Amino acid sequence: MRNIVYLFVFDGFADWGSALALCEVRRPGDYRVRTVGLRRAPVQSMGGLGVVPDLTLDEVDTRHGALMILPGGAAWERGENAAVTERLPRWHAHGMAIGALCSGVLALARAGLLERRRHTANHPGHIETFVPGYAGTAHYDADALAVGEAGILTASAVGGVEFAREVIRLLDLYDSRDTEAWYRLFKYGDPPSWLVAETAPVAAVER
């Protein structure tokens, strides 16, 4: 059973990008979230949070891994984290989905996983700037904040809500109606009608 969602962590990783997705992953209780690092040494996020990785890259279990999330961070633009990039094709070939936000998408491009799949990133030209060999321009969707296709999820730096929705869909956390209601709540502050009815004051309901 694929019941583990991995989050790759490194010095300067964007802690906020995947936070909403991880909360929804844990809410039903069917999935475990595990952090993965180059080493088990502590790292500090972009927001100053200290994280001690649960596992190293060699301990990732592709038999039970449902998804590997690559958060954004300037390290990708500097060409760092090559050890995880080189593992991505193998992980994906073994049935594990890969999701990336912001500059984390560069790792997918370097791994050749965007050449035949619809995807997005921060803005047109961002991938080409840092990955000269990128050959997926024809499949780049400039209008989408997040895209999920064939086990590859990509998102812009400002597409955290959309990325979470793609994760919800990938892992089948909620049915389509509840997924759309969830999205409208977190994207627009528009609560579903049933939630409004449940939380309305008694006097207001009686009126």
Disulfide bonds with the S-S distance in Angstrom:
none
